[in-house]
Amino acid sequence: MKKDFCPGNLTLELSKILEELLISKPIEGYYKSMIDKYDSDQSCVIPNLFLTDLKGIDDILNKKESIRNSGIDLPIYFGDYNNCTSKIMIVAMDPKRNGQDHKEIVIGSVFGLHDKKGRETSRNDYWKFVAPLLDSNFIYLTDVYKLYYEYIVLKNNKSTTIISNKDPEYLHKNGTAFKLNKTILEREIALIKPDIIVSLGLESANALKMLHGIKDKENYMTHNGIEYIFMPHIARTVTQSIPTIANLFIAMGKIKKHKSLIEAGEQIHLLRNELFK
């Protein structure tokens, strides 16, 4: 399946965007490593970057002490761009990390889908979501916020951890980080020209709407000729609740003698296994 993972020259174009706006080191080699190891049983080891390798947001990062758990997930894609039913851009929130107490930046891919072991784990609901879409579509995955980090502040003599997507400086609409993330996303959209943009989870949807100036609260809409689908998160904590929701419909239907509620619950039970097939 390697031929379907990041084929063609788009990785060169993506590297140019990231190198121009965010990262001061060459990126194409990172993509080459992921592609070479895509079908390998050995995990792809990607060298870390450092905060000093970033540009465009130095004014924010230099002010903060005790930065840790920094990460960047490179955008990735699957399928034939020129021969597909639809070009679908899937937008996640940010590249969350943990376990790092220094200023290294761990580089990966969105949802870790470049790694065979990561894709094959039974808990990777993201791959279960993406894989069935590959039959006829071009799938592009990226993050709204390209950099994730955490830092510690003292409030009332107590240490409080602030994460990047809650950092007022990082999110301020007139700040350099907000403008940077907005510009990168706009460049990605201009490059990919998606027919559909799908956001995963409420936070991702809100961030995407904020960056694009979308004020509509609907979950399905068309904006600038692109179909937007703001769907719930597909994390295990959400998907494992589907049977419970189905049972809730059935129970309330029986209590209220409401046939349509019972049928809706039964249909959820019947179709839940079809969601990611």
N, C-alpha and C positions, 0 to 999 in steps of 0.2 A: 504493500500500500504506500510505499515511500513516494511513488510517482504522484500521489495525490496530495502529499504534504509539501506545502510551500514550493510548488513548481514555478518555473519561469523566472522572470526578472523583477518581480514585485519586491522581493527581499532587498534588491539594490535600491529601489525607490524608497522603501520604508527606512532603510539605513540612512539614506540621504536626509530624510525628514528629521530623524532622531539626532543625527550628527549635527545638523544645522541648528536645531533648537534646544536640545537637551543634553546630549552626551558628547564629550570632547574627544572620545576615542573611536576608532573604527568599529563598526557593528557587524558588517557582513560576515566576518569570521565566526561570530556567535551563531548566526543562522546556518552557516555551513556545518558547524559542529552538530547542531540539532538535526539537520537533514541527514547527515552521515550516520548518526546513531538512532535514527527514528525507529528502525525495526530491530535494533540490537537488544539483547537481553541485559547488556551492561548499561547502566545509567549514563546519560550524557553529562560529563563534568564541565561546567561552564565557569571560567574564571570570574571572580568577583570584581566589581568596580569599587571605587571609593567616592565619598561625597565630593572630594576635590576634582573628580572627573566630570562633574556636572556643570552645566552653565545655564544661565537664564533665571535661576532662582537662588543665586548665591546670597543675595541680600536677606533672604529669609533664613536660610540654613545656617549662615555664619552667626546669627544672633542666638542660636539655640545651643544649649549645652546638654550633654547626656543623650544625644541622639542615638537611637538604636533601632534594630529590627527594620532596616531600610531595604527596600526591594523595588525592582523594576521587572515587569513581565513584558517581553517583546511581543508585539502583535504577530499573529500567525494566521495561516489560511489553508484551506483544503479545496481541492477540486479544480476544474478547468474553467478559468475565467471567461474564455471566449466561446464556450460550448456548455451552457447551463440554462436551467429553467429560470432561476432567480439568483441574484447576488444578494446574500443575506449577511448583514453586519451584526454581530452579537456583541453587546457592550456590557462589560462587567464594571464593578465599582473601582477597585484598585488592587495592587499586588500585595496583599497582606502577608506579613512575615512574622516569625517569632524565633526566639532563642539566640539573638545576636545582641551583644552588649558593646559593640564597637561601631565605627563609622564605615564599615564595609557595606556595599550594596550587593545583595544576592540577586543575580540575574536568572530569569527563567522565562517561561512562556505562559500565556494566559491559560489558567487551569492546569498547567503542567502537562499539556497534551502532546508535547514533543517527546515525552518519555514513555517508553513501552510499558514499563512496570506501573507507571502512574495511570495509564489508560486502562490497564487490565485489572486494576484493583476493583473489587466489588463495590467499593464505596465511592467511586468516581462517577457520581450522578451526572456530572457535566459531560463526560464522554458518552454516556448513555443518551443524553439529550442531543449531542452534536452528531454522533455517528449515523443515525437513521436519516439525517438531512442531507447526507453526502451523495445519495444516489443520483440526484439530478441538479443539485444546487452548488454554487460556489459559496463557501462559508468563510467569513473573515471574523476573527475574534480580537478584541482590544479592550483596554480599560479606559474609563472616563478620566481618572486621575492616574497619571503615568508613574508617579513616585509615591511610595508608601514609607512612612517613618513614624517613630514614636519619640517623645522626649518627656522629660520630667520637669515639673515646676513645683515650687513650694507655695502652698496656700495655707495660711494659719498654722505654720510650722509642720505641715503635713505634706508628704510627697504625693503628687497627683500625676498620673500618666495621661498625656494628651496624644491622640493619634492624628495623623495628617488630615484625614477627612473631617476632623472636628477642630482643626487649627484655624482660628479666625484669620490669621495672616495668609494662610494657604488658600482660603476660600474667598477672600475679599474681592469683590467684583472689579475694583480698580487696582488690584495688586498684580505683581508680575507673574505669580504662580497661576492665578486664575486665567490671565490672558495667555499664558504659555500653554496650559492644558487645552484651552479653547482653540488656540491656533493649530496645535497638533491634531486635534480631533477633526477640525475643518479640513486640514490638509489630507488626512486619511480618507475622509468622505469624498473629497474631490478626486483622490486617486482611485478609490474603489468604485465610486459611483453606484452605491447599493440601491437595489429596488426596495429593500426592507431593512429597517434598523430595529433590532430587538434589544431591549434592556432587561437585565435580570435583577429583580428585586426593587423594592421601593426606593432605597437610597440611590441606586444606580439611575433609576428613572428620574428622580428629583434632580440629581446632578446633571444628567443629560439635558433635561428641560431647562435648567438654569444656564448651562453653557450655551444653549441654542436660543435662549429667550422665549421658550415655549410656555405660554401661560395656561393653555388648555389642560384641564384635569382629567380628560378622558384617557382610557387605557389603550384605545385604538384610534388612530387618526392619520391623516395625510398632511404632511408639512413640506413645502418646497418640492412637491412631486415625489416625495419618499413616504412609503407607508411605515408608520411607527407602531410598534407593538410593545407596550410596557407590561411585561408579564411578571408574575410573582417569582420569588427566588426559588431555585430548584435544589437547595441544600437538603441534606437528609432530614433535618428537623422539620422541613416543610413537607416533603414527599411522604414521610412515614405517617403523617397525619391524615392522608387522604382516606383510608378506610374509616377512621374515626368520624370524619366529616360525612361520609356516606351513611354511616350508622345514625348520625345525628338527624339527617334528613328523614331516614326511615322511621326512627323513633317518634319524631315530631309529627310525621305524617300519620302514624298510627294513633297518637294521642288526639290529634285534631280531626281524625277521620278524613284526611286530605290525601286523596289518591295520587295527585301529581307530585307531592313531596316524597311519597313512598317510591314512586316510579323513578324520580330523580336520583334518590339514594341508590336504588338498584342499578341504575345506569352507570353511576359513578363506580360502583363495585365492578360492573361488567367491563367498563372501558378503561379503568385505571392502568391496566397492563399495556394498553395501546398507546399511552402517552409517549413512551420512549422506544417505539419499535419502528 
